[in-house]
Amino acid sequence: MAAIGTLQTDESSDKETLMLMSGLALLVFGAGLVLSNRTIRRYLGQVGPGNLVTAAVPDIERYLKLRAM
């Protein structure tokens, strides 16, 4: 009986690894599809780190005010 339990554990570990790797492959494939679109690349090219910081400052200030309450 102990051997059967070991086999089932090994199979479940292999299955979990397979699911993890297939999920990663789908994530990379999906990102590649999205980034291959010309319009999306143009929008991402316009976004810079400075724009992201200035857009996030009001949200951070609002969060800190809520934390202080």
C-alpha positions as CSV (number, residue, x, y, z in Angstrom):
1,M,0.0,0.0,0.0
2,A,2.9,2.4,0.7
3,A,4.2,2.0,-2.8
4,I,0.8,3.0,-4.3
5,G,0.7,6.2,-2.1
6,T,4.2,7.1,-3.3
7,L,3.3,6.6,-6.9
8,Q,0.2,8.8,-6.6
9,T,2.3,11.5,-4.9
10,D,4.9,11.5,-7.7
11,E,2.2,11.6,-10.3
12,S,0.5,14.6,-8.7
13,S,3.8,16.4,-8.4
14,D,4.4,15.8,-12.1
15,K,0.9,17.0,-13.0
16,E,1.4,20.2,-10.9
17,T,4.7,20.9,-12.7
18,L,3.1,20.3,-16.0
19,M,0.3,22.7,-15.2
20,L,2.7,25.3,-14.0
21,M,4.9,25.1,-17.1
22,S,1.9,25.1,-19.5
23,G,0.5,28.2,-17.7
24,L,3.8,30.0,-18.1
25,A,4.0,29.0,-21.8
26,L,0.4,30.4,-22.3
27,L,1.4,33.6,-20.5
28,V,4.4,34.2,-22.6
29,F,2.5,33.3,-25.8
30,G,-0.3,35.7,-24.9
31,A,2.1,38.5,-24.1
32,G,3.8,37.9,-27.5
33,L,0.4,38.1,-29.3
34,V,-0.5,41.3,-27.5
35,L,2.9,42.9,-28.1
36,S,2.9,42.0,-31.8
37,N,0.0,44.4,-32.3
38,R,1.3,47.6,-33.8
39,T,-1.2,49.9,-32.0
40,I,-0.4,48.5,-28.6
41,R,3.3,48.9,-29.2
42,R,2.7,52.5,-30.1
43,Y,0.8,53.2,-26.9
44,L,3.4,51.4,-24.8
45,G,6.1,53.5,-26.5
46,Q,4.4,56.7,-25.4
47,V,4.2,55.6,-21.7
48,G,7.3,56.5,-19.8
49,P,8.4,56.1,-16.2
50,G,7.8,59.8,-15.5
51,N,4.2,59.6,-16.8
52,L,3.5,56.6,-14.6
53,V,4.9,58.3,-11.5
54,T,2.8,61.5,-12.0
55,A,-0.3,59.4,-12.6
56,A,0.3,57.4,-9.4
57,V,1.0,60.3,-7.0
58,P,-2.6,61.4,-6.4
59,D,-3.6,57.8,-5.6
60,I,-0.7,57.4,-3.2
61,E,-1.6,60.6,-1.5
62,R,-5.2,59.5,-1.1
63,Y,-4.1,56.2,0.3
64,L,-1.8,57.8,2.8
65,K,-4.6,60.1,4.0
66,L,-6.9,57.1,4.5
67,R,-4.2,55.3,6.4
68,A,-3.8,58.2,8.7
69,M,-7.5,58.2,9.7
